[in-house]
Amino acid sequence: MKIVIAPDSFKESMTSLEAATAIEKGFKKVLPNEEYIKVPMADGGEGTVQSIIDATGGSFKTETVKGPLGESLEAQYGLTGDKKVAVIEMAASSGLDKVEPSDRNPLKTSTYGFGELIHSALDEGVEEIILGIGGSATNDGGAGMIMSLGGKLLDKDEKNIIPTGEGLKELQFIDISDMHPRIKDVTFRVACDVDNPLTGPNGASYIYGPQKGGDSKMLEQLDKNLAHYAEVVQKQMGTDIDSPSGAGAAGGLGAGLLGFLDAKLQRGGDLLVEMLSLEDALKGADLLITGEGSINHQTRFGKTPVAVSHVGKKLNIPTIAFAGSLNEGYESIYEEGINAAFSIIPQLSSLEIVLANGKENLETLSANIAAMITMSRSL
């Protein structure tokens, strides 16, 4: 029997590799002689770099870059074991968690540090860069990223604008002639699970600005500035960065990636499934196990368990999902190829205890499921 174990991380409790290892240990207590294949997964959000490093035998690289408000901070990105692919989470340099709640102001934040990480990866000679863009503190349309990669965003006096959501209103001219020369040689793929346009009532500013500290007056100004930015890009580069699906992701960073790096936006779970060659690992498998910290009605929209289950369904492999908690609407995952779902929590406990005991609980549940498989064989 071949069993493929492909979970996401269980946030704040265990990485995807730790989760996969706990599941394997539990199964081996009852079924020690089966073939087990672990494929640590992610969906482009927190833990993506760790997952790919674990899966490919890769390494971290640390750089000192500018944070969202221009402060210096250390940020890491990942390189796969063969050094051909870099994996960068924008939250590592420009994330909301880098700004104290009292200091959050999307008019003042920038993606400059994110661009510095991309610059470093380009200098490493990689052929492909995977970008996770969730959790941003920014609303600058990727202006900071563009400028840190050598692009010039200039005001009426042909001086660099301040690359923030506020500074975009001064943009008059664009010069990309000095952007990093390797950009054209590298494939950029972006894990993006939202489909918002850049501007308007469903755009970056109005939908995501409030969580970054924006009030109604700020949101109006931010949206107007992004619209101006898109207009200048359209006139001078002939590129529509306003209407494409996902342009509004991460405060308009999606638009900057589409317009300046010719990036491809994909559902995060699907991107990782492809990158980690899950379908190849599943060939000849008899059982697929996946999971993550919480499964609910939103899981079917690009999250890891469903992205994984789609591959299992394609290959007609039974799929089980484990979760820290099964929440409202989780049953919708059964329509996506998952055959059964289980919570790993054995009893009511505080969140602190649940997180601390995650690996033990996952291992115990796995042993119980393996025992059921053994029992079914004897019936």
N, C-alpha and C positions, 0 to 999 in steps of 0.2 A: 504494500500500500504506500503510495506516494502522497505526502501531505505538504502543501505549500502554505506557509504562514506569512501573511503580508499585512500587518497592522500599521496604522499611524501611531504617533505618540499618544500617550494618555497625559494630557497637559498637567504639569506640575507634579506628576507622579512618576512617570517613566518615559524614556525615549522609545522610539519605535523599535529599535534593536533590543532594548531591555524587555519590551512587551513581547516581542517575537520569541526571545529566549525563555521567558517565563511560560509562555504557551507550550513551547517545545519540551521544557522540563516536566510540565504537568502531564503531557501526553506520554512522554517516555516512561513515566512511573507505571503506566498501564500497558502501553504499547511500545516496548523498548526496541523492537527490531524493525520498525518501519523506516522508510526513507523520509527525511525531513529537509525541506528547503526553506530557508528564511530570506525574505525580501523586505527589509525595513522600508516603509512607505512614508509619504507626506503629501500635502496638497498645495504646496507653494507658500504656506503660512509659516508660523513659528515652528521650528524643528526641521525645516526642509534641508538646510545645509548639513545638519547633523545626520539626517537620514541618508543623504547621498554619500557623505563621507564614510558612514558605516557600511553602506552597500558596495562601495567601490574601492575600499581601502585607501581613501583619500586623506587629505590633510587640511588643516586650517592655516590661513595666512592672516596676520594681524597688521593693520595700518592705523596710523594716527590721522584722523580726518576731522573735518568740521561737522559739528552736530547741527541740529535743526536751527538753533539760534546763533550759530557761528562759533560756538565754543569748541575747544579741542577735546576729542575723545578717542578712545581706542575701539576699533570695530574689526570684526573678523568676517572673512568669507571663506568658502571652501574650494578646493581643487580636487578633482577626481584623481584616482590612483594613477591614471595614465597622463595626467597633467593637461589633457586636451580640453577639459570643460571646467569652467568656473561657475560656482553657484553663489549668488549674492542675495541676501534678504535686505531690502531697503530699510526695514525697521532697525537693523543693526547700526545704522548711521543716522537715519532721519525719522525714527519711529516716535510715536506719541509718548511712549514710555520714557523717552529721553528728556521730556519737558515736564517740569513740575506743574501740577494742575493750575496753580496760581499764575503761572507764566505762559499758559497756552494762548496763542494768538496767531491764527492762520495768515494774518497779513504780514507777519514778520519772519516766518519760518521758510527754510530753503532745503532743496535736495542736493546742495553742493557736495556734501560728504558722500552721498550715494554715488555721484559721478566720480569722486576720487577713488572709490573702491572699484568701479568699472575701469577706470584708467589703470589702476594697478593690475587688474586681471588682463587687460590688453597688453601691458608690458610683459606679462608672464608668457605671452605667446600662445594663449589658448585659441582654440578654433571655434568654440561655442560658449556662450554665456547664458545661463539660466537665471532669471530674475524673479524673485518673489516680492510683490509690492504691497502686501497687506500691512495695516497698522501704521499708516503714515501720520506725521504731525503737520504735513505741508499742504499748501494750496497754490503752488507756484507754476503749475503746468510743466514741471520738469526743467524750468529755467536754470536753476542752480546746477543740475546735472549737465545741461548743455554747456554752460560756461566753464565748468571744471574739466570738461573734455576738450576745451579749446575753441568752442563756439563763441561768437561775439554777438551779444544782444545789446544794441546801442540806442541811445536816446537821440534827440534832435541835434545835439552837439557832437554826435558820434563818439560819445563816451559810454562806457559800460553802465547798464542799469544795475540797480541792486536786485539780485535774483530772488525776489520774494513775491508773494501774492500781491503785495502793495506796489512793488517796483515795476510790475508788468505794465502799468498804465503809462510809463514813460517810453516804452518800446516804439522805435520808429524804423530801425534798420537791423537786418540780420546778415551776418557774415560767417559762413561755415567753412571757409577755405583753410583754416588752420586747425580744424578738429583732428583728433587723434587719427593718424594715417591708417591704423589697423582696423578702424571701425568697418570699413567696406569689406574687409576680409573675414569678418566674424559673423556668425549667425546669432541673433539675439532672440531668445524665446522667453515669454513672460507668462508667469502663472497669474491669471486674472479671472476671478469668479464673479465679476460684476459686469453689467452691460450698459452702464450709464454713459450718455454723451458728455461732452466737455462742459457745456453750458445749458442754461435754462432751468426750469423747475425741477427736472430730474438729473441735473448735472452735478459736477463735483462739489461746487460750493454749497448749494442749498441742501443736498442730501447728506453730505459728510462733514461740512464745515462746522455744524454745531458741536459735534463731539470733539473738535479740535480747539474749541474755545470761541467760536464765532457767534456774535449776536446778529440780530436781523440787519442792522446797518452794515456790519462787516460783510455779511453774506451778499448783500446787494452790490457792494463795491467789488468784492472778489469775483463775482460772476461777470460784472461789467469788464473787469480787467482781463479775465480769461477770454471773453468775447473779442476784445481788442487784440489780444495776443494771437488768437486764431485768425483774425482778419489780416494781420500783418504777415503771418506765415502763408496764408492763402495767396496774397498778392505777390510776395517776393519769392516763394518757393513753389507755388502752384500746387500745394498740398492741403487737403481738407483734414484738419485735425479736430474739428468740432463735432461732427456727426457720427464718426465710427463708433460701433459698439465697444465699450471699454475705455474710450478716450477719457472719461471722467474718473477713472480709477486712481486712487492715491492722490487726490487733489489735483487731477489733471496730468499726473506723471504719465499715465497711459498715452495721452496725446503727444507728449514730448518723445516718448519711446517710439511711437508709430511714425511721427513726422521726421525725426532726426536720426534715428538708429535703424529705421526700417524693420522694427521688431514685429514678431508674430505673437499675438495674444492668444492664449489657450486656457481652457479650464485647468486649474491647478492639478487636480487629481489625474486627469487624463494625460497631462504633460509628464507627470512623474511615472505613471504606468508605462508610458512609451519609453522614457529615458532609461528606466531600470529594467527594461525588457521583461516585464512580468509575463507576457504571453509565452515567451520562450521557456521561462521557468515552469509554467503550468502544463506544458506538453506532457501528456502521460500521467497527470495527477489524478488522484481519486477524491481528494478533498481540499478545499480552499478555506482558510481561516483569515479573517480580517477583523478590524475593529478600531475604535478610538474612544476618547474619554466620554463623549456624549453623543448619542444618536437621537435625532428628532426629525421633525418634518422638513428641516432644511438640508438634511444629510444627502438627499437625493440630488441636490443641485451642485454637483461637482466635488463633493467631499470624498475622502479616500475610500471608505467602505463601499460606496456605490461605484466609484470609478474602478475599483478592483473587481467588484461583483459583475460588472458588465463584461469583463474578460472571462470570468468563470462561466457566465451564462452563454457566451459565444462558443465556448469549448465544452459546454454541457457538463460542467463540474459542480457538484453540490457546494454551496457556500454558507459558512456560519460566520456570524458577526458577534464579537464581544464588545461590551461597552461598560464604562463606569456607571452610566445611568441611561436608561431608556425613557425618553421624555415624550411629551405630547406629539402625536402624529408620527411616531417612529415606524408605525406599521406600513407606511408608504414605501419603505425599503424593500418590502416583499415583492413589489411590482418591478424591482430593478435587478432581480436575480439572486437576492439573498434568501435562503431557505429557512433560516432560523436565527434568532437574535437572543442574546442572554446578557443580563447584567452581572457583573462580577462581584457586586457588593452583597455579602451574605447576611448582614443585619444592620439595623439602624445604628449609625455612628456619627461622630462629628466629622466635618470635612477634613480636619487635620489628620484624624485617624485613618479615614478612607484613603487619603493621598499617600500616607506613610505605608499602608498595607497593600498598596495596589498590586505589586508584583506577587506577593503571597496569595492574594485573593484570585488573581488571574491564573496562577499556577494551579490552585485548588480546583477552580472551575474547569480548567482544561483536563485535569485528571478525571473529573466526574464525567465530562463529555466523552473522553476516551473509554471510560468504563461502560457507558451506554453503547458505544460502537461495538465493544467486545461482547456485550450482552446480545446485541442484535445479530451478531454473527452466529450465536449459538441457538437462536430461536428457529 
